[in-house]
Amino acid sequence: MSDGYEDGYKKGGNPPLSPLNIKKKPKRQTAVALQEAEKLGDAPLITAAGRGLIAEQIMQLAFENGIKVREDSALAEMLAMIDLDSPIPSEAFMAVAEILSYVYRANGKPNPYDVKLTGNKEE
């Protein structure tokens, strides 16, 4: 029995398509907290990481203290494998820099990592 559209599918027989732009929430949430580097040029440190209930507690503490949160599950999974109080690995620099830029803008603060390059041209 067809559904009248002549596309070969039966009415109600196939599961509906799901949108590609909607991410499923993972069963076990992962959260990582970063601390700014003390000196300019140093990498941020991983100060907390956890999955499941620990991740929920990290998120709750962040929200209670007005800390901006950014979701990036792949980055969180990678950083959660690093020892606490360790600097972020070099593979994560660009992703973390992007997140820190977002956080500084969200808090209305100047981004200390923005660099303005100037050159002296001799004529």
PEFEN-V720002 format. One record per residue. N is the residue number from 1. PSI is psi as a letter, one per 40 degrees, with the letter a starting at -180 (none if undefined). Layout:
n | psi
N | PSI
N | PSI
This chain:
n | psi
1 | h
2 | i
3 | e
4 | e
5 | e
6 | f
7 | e
8 | e
9 | i
10 | i
11 | h
12 | e
13 | e
14 | i
15 | i
16 | i
17 | i
18 | i
19 | i
20 | e
21 | e
22 | h
23 | h
24 | h
25 | h
26 | i
27 | d
28 | h
29 | i
30 | h
31 | i
32 | h
33 | h
34 | i
35 | h
36 | i
37 | i
38 | d
39 | i
40 | h
41 | e
42 | i
43 | i
44 | i
45 | i
46 | h
47 | e
48 | i
49 | i
50 | i
51 | i
52 | b
53 | d
54 | d
55 | d
56 | d
57 | d
58 | d
59 | d
60 | d
61 | d
62 | d
63 | d
64 | d
65 | e
66 | f
67 | h
68 | i
69 | i
70 | h
71 | h
72 | g
73 | d
74 | d
75 | d
76 | d
77 | d
78 | d
79 | d
80 | e
81 | e
82 | i
83 | i
84 | i
85 | e
86 | i
87 | i
88 | i
89 | i
90 | d
91 | e
92 | e
93 | d
94 | d
95 | d
96 | d
97 | d
98 | d
99 | d
100 | d
101 | d
102 | d
103 | d
104 | d
105 | d
106 | d
107 | e
108 | f
109 | i
110 | i
111 | h
112 | e
113 | e
114 | h
115 | h
116 | h
117 | h
118 | i
119 | i
120 | h
121 | h
122 | h
123 | none
